[in-house]
């Protein structure tokens, strides 16, 4: 009986010591991102690119609308021979398809530009998180921006946001 008690204490005691020395941290990386000057520059670059695409799309759309109106007017006045009407209709269909293709290409280009501009920002944050985690002797640093963490007891986890901000400067 005494052996069982001693054995139980010996097994439970290390667990208590281990549980007391485990250190966790947390950060809300999205809050860090929006405060970074690099983010503001990236946002400005993306806005400028978006404006260029929007301007070009509007110009093309205006041209398409003008030709479509002229075609409808000519068709209602019945002034076009059949072969010319068919050619213009085909031309309008081609323009419409090019407009759609341009819009898709612009969206893809914007997504690519966003990834390229944001990658160094996320890398900088990740490097700072790694460094702070090692310096503070933390086992994990949870990112509260992520939806994959259903619960973090912030009273038992250290908020390392200010340390990470300091590390990035």
Residue pairs with C-beta under 8 A, 6 or more apart in sequence:
22 139
23 136
23 137
23 138
23 139
23 158
24 138
24 139
24 140
24 141
24 142
24 152
24 156
24 157
24 158
25 132
25 133
25 136
25 138
25 140
25 141
25 142
25 157
25 158
25 159
25 160
26 141
26 142
26 143
26 144
26 152
26 154
26 157
26 158
26 159
26 160
27 129
27 141
27 142
27 143
27 144
27 159
27 160
27 161
27 164
28 143
28 144
28 145
28 161
29 122
29 125
29 129
29 143
29 145
30 145
31 145
31 161
32 125
32 161
32 164
32 165
32 168
33 39
33 121
33 122
33 125
35 165
36 121
36 124
36 125
36 168
38 120
38 121
38 124
39 118
39 121
42 114
42 117
42 118
42 121
45 113
45 117
46 110
46 113
46 114
46 117
49 109
49 110
49 113
50 110
53 106
53 109
53 110
56 102
56 106
57 99
57 102
57 103
57 106
60 95
60 98
60 99
60 102
61 99
63 95
64 92
64 95
64 96
64 99
67 88
67 91
67 92
67 95
68 92
71 85
71 88
71 89
71 92
74 80
74 85
74 88
75 85
80 88
124 168
125 164
125 168
128 164
128 167
128 168
129 141
129 143
129 160
129 164
131 167
132 138
132 141
132 160
132 163
132 164
132 167
133 140
133 141
133 160
135 163
136 158
136 160
136 163
138 158
138 160
141 160
142 149
142 152
142 157
143 149
144 152
